[in-house]
């Protein structure tokens, strides 16, 4: 349904350094680098950073992007790497109840004020 998402960043070099590391546990790599944009994904760019030199709000922007992680350990790793690189904790790794199921997730606010979540859906014993 959704092909890709884009988020604004003030400093593309700083943002790519951050996401190059933070996306390792999610098996996402930088696939495209241009003067004012960079695209990350597994097979094609699904998550874009777009340079915006105008002032951006810092803090909880109200919306967020959620990315699938292979397992709970990957969610923990994503969260730890992000905090080590200057992100703000917006929800420590843990079990959560969604509308339709339970999941394991963590939230961060990146250095540009974007709220990013990593999520894993643990398999049930019957699966």
Secondary structure, DSSP 8 states (H G I E B T S, - for coil): ----EEEEES-HHHHHHHHHHHTGGGT-EEEEE-SSEEEEESSS--EEEEE--S----S--S--EEEE-SSHHHHHHHHHHHHHTT-EEEEEEEEEE-SSSEEEEEEEE-TTS-EEEEEE----TT-
